[in-house]
C-alpha cells in the first residue's frame, strides 16, 4: 500500500511539473510574439543581472572598487530610475587573458546566471600565456536547454543567494611573472590568474580573435545578451586589442560599445590627467563616463 501511495504521489508531482512547464512555455511563446523577449529574470528578482568580464580595466585598478565602471553602472542606471533595476557583477581580474575568460565562462554562466554580458578583454594577450582550451564545446543538459521550469528554479536559487562574487588577488602577483587570482562565489572558486610569456600557439592577435568569436558564440548558445567593449586607451597594447574587438563585433554582428571612440572625443590628446591615469586605466571620472555610456546603450536596446 505504501509503495502504491508513493508511486501515485510521484505520478501526481510529475503531472504537476508537466502542467507548470506547459504553462511557462505557452506564456513565453506569447511574450516572444508580443515583446520579442523570453522569460525575463525580472519575474523573480525584479532585477536584471549584468556580468562584467575582463581585466584590470574592469576590475578598477588604482581606484576604489565602488569607482570601477560596473559599480558606477549600477548606480547610474538605478539613479535614473530605469526599469528593471540592474544588479551589476564585477568579475574583472587584473592580468586576465582572453583564453582564461573563455575557459571559465561556462562555469560563470552557470554559477552567476547573468542576463547580459559585457566583455572587454585582450589587452593582456600579448604578454601572457594562453591557457589550454578544450575544443569540445560545453554541452548543456536537455533540461538546461529546453525547460523553463528548470530555468525558473535556477533563477529562484539566484534570488536566494546573498553572497556576491569576491575577486581575490594574489598578493605576490607581479607583471612579468605570474598571478594566481581567484573568483570566489560561496564555496566555489574559479581560477583567473596569469603567467607571463609569449606563445606562438593560441596567443597574439589570432588567438584573441578566435577566443572572442567563441565567447560570442557561447553567449548566443546560452541565450545571453552580450556586448563587446573596446578599451578607452589609445596606448598599445590596448588600441591593438580594441581593433580586434571592433573586427569581431562587425564580423559576428555583436553589439559594440566603442569606448575608444568615446574617449577620443573626451580626451583628444594622449595626456588626459583628469580622466585617465598615465598607464591608460581610467580614473573615477573616466569610469563614470564608461558607466554612462553603457547605461545609454542598454537603455536604447531596451527601448527598441
N, C-alpha and C positions, 0 to 999 in steps of 0.2 A: 504493500500500500504506500509506504513512504517513497519507494522508488518511482511509483506511478505519479504521485503528487509532485515529486521533484521534476520528473520529465514534463508534466503539464505546466509547471511553473516556468521551466526553461523555455518551453514552446511559446508560452504567453509572452515572456520577455522578448523572445526573438521576433514575434509578430509585432509587438510594440515598437521595437527598433526599426523594423522594416517600414512600418507606417510613418514613424518620425523621419526616416531617411527619405521616403517618398514625398512627404510634406516639404522638407527642406529643398529637395530637388525641384519641385514644382515652383516654390517661391523664388528660388534662384533663377529659374528659367524666365519667369515673368519680369524679374528685376533686370535681367540681362536685356530683355526686349525693350523695357521702358527706360532704363537709365544706363544701359551698356556697362553694367557692373556686376561682379559676382557677389557672393555673400560677404558683406563688409564686417571687418573686425569690430567696428563701432557698435554692432548689435549687442556685443557683450561688454566691452570695456568702456565704450564711449570715446575711445581714443584710437588714432591710427599710429602705428609704431614705425618709426623711420630708423633704419640701421645705417650708420655712417662708418664706412670701411676705408682704411688707408694707413698712412704712415704718420710721421710727426706733424705734418700739416693738418691732419685730422685730430690727432691727439691733443695738440695745442702746446707745442714746445715753446718754452720761455714765458708762458703766460699761465695764469691761474686756470684750473680746469673749467671753472664757470665762464671763462672768457673765450674758450675754444668755440669754433663755429657750431658744433652740434648743440651745445648747451644754449648758445645765443639764439640758434634757430628755434628751439622750443619756446624760448622766452618771447621772441619777436612774433611768432605765429599766434601764441596764446594771448599776447598783449593786444594784438589786432582784433581779437575776438573771432577769429576764423573758425570754421567748423568743418569736420570734427576736430577736437583738440589733438595735438601731436604729443607723443612721448618719443623723444629722440635719444637713441642709444649710441654712445661714442665708443667704438672699439678700434679706434686708430692706435697703432703701435709704432713707435719710432724704429726706423730701420727696416720696416717690413718690405719684403719682396713680393711682387705680384703673384708669383707662383705659390707663396705661402697663403695669400688670401684665397686663391683658387682652391688649394688643397683643403683648407679648413672651412670654406664657405658652406658645404653641405651640413656640417655639424652646427655651424652658427645659425643656419636657417631653421634647423630642427629645434635647437635649444632656445633661440630667441624669438622665432616665429614673427619676423617683421612683415609689414605690408609693402614697404618701399625701401629700396637700397640706394644709397648714394656712394659711389666708388670713385676715389681719387688716389691712384697708386701708380707706381712706375718709376718715380724719381730715384729709388734705391736700387733698381735692377741693374744699373751699370757698374756698381761696386760691390754687390753682394751675390753670393752663390744662390742659384735657384734650388729649391727643394725637389726631391723626386716626386713625380706625379704618376698617378695610376691612370693609364689611358682608357680604362674601362669607365664609362660614365656612371656616376652613382645612380642606383635604382631606387625608385620609390615603391613601396608596397602597393598592392591593389587598393587597400583602404585609403592610403595617403592620396592616391591619385584620383579616386572616384567617389569616396564617401564624404559628404558634407557633415554627416553626424560625427564622423571621426575628426574632421577639421574643427567642429564646434567643441569637441572635447578638449582639443589642444588649446583652443582659444580660452576656454574656461580655466584650464591649468595655468595659462599665461596670466590671466587676470588675477589668479590667486597668488602668483609668485611676487613676493615683495623685494627679493634680493636683486639689485641691479648688477650688471656685469662690472667686474673690477679688473682694471688693467694693472698688472703687477710688473713693474720694470725691474730688470736685473741691475742691482746697484754696481756691478762690476762691468757692465757693458761699456764698450768704447768703439769709436769709429776706427776702422782698420783692424778690428778684432772680431769679437762676437758678442751677442747679447741674447740671453735666454729669457726673453719676456714671456708672459703668460696672460691669458684672459681667464678669469675665474667667474663662473656662474653657479652659485650654490656649491654643490660638491663636485662639479665638473671643471676641468682645466683644459684649455686649448693652447697649444704651443704656438707662439707667434714671434720667435726670435729671429736672429740673422747671423750670418757668418760672412766676413769679408772675403773677397776673392773674385776672380773673373773666370767664366766658363764659356767655352765655345759651343756648349751643348745646352740648349734650353734657356739661354740667357740673352742679354742685349736687346736690341730693337725687335728682332724677330720673335724672341721669347715673350717679350712684353705684349706684342700684338696678338700672339696665339693665346696667351693667358687671358687677356681682356675679352677676346672673342668667346672663349669658353665660359668666362664669368657671365657674359651677356646671355649665352645660350642656357646656362644653368638656371639663371633667374627666370628666363622665359619658361623653361620646363617646369619650374616650381610655381609658375603663375604669380611671380612677384614683379612689381613695377621696379624699374632700375633706371637711374640717371648716372651717366658718366660725367665726371667733372675734371676740368683741366686745372693745373696749378696756377696760382696768381703771379708767380715769379717769372721774370724773363731771363733769369740766370740758368746756366746749364748746371746739372742735367735736367732741371725741371722743364725748361722750354722744349727740350727734345722729347721728353716723355709726353708733354702736352700735345705735341704734333702727332704722336702715335695715337693718343686718346681721341683726338679730333678725327683721325683717319678711321679708327674702328667705329666710332659713333656714326660717321657718314655711311660706311660700308654696310653696317648692320641695321641701320635705321633706328639707332638708340638715341633717346633724348639726351642732349648735351647741355650742361651748364658750363659755359665758357668763361671761367674766371680770368683767363689770360686776356681776353678781350675787355672784360670789365675793368681790370686793374690797369690796362694800357691807357684807359681814359682817366682813371683816378690818379695814377702815378705815371705821367708821360715820360718822366725821367727815370733813370736807373735808381737814383737815390731818392727814397721816399720815406724819410725818417719818422714821420708822424703815423705812418700806416704799416710799414714793413721793416723788419729787422735787416741788418746788413747781409745776413745769410739767406734772405728770401722768405723766411717764415713771417706770417702776418703778426702784427701786434693786435691788442684787443680791439682798437678801432677798425683795423683791417678785417678781423674776424666778424665784426658787426656788418661790414659791407658784404662779406660772404653769406652770412645768415640772411640778410635782407634780400640778396639776390636769389637765394634758394627759395625763400618764402614766396617771393613774387612768382617764381616759376611754378611752384607747386600750386599756388592759388589759381594761376591761369589754367593749369592742367585740370584742376577740379571743376573749373567753370565751363570747360569745353565739353 
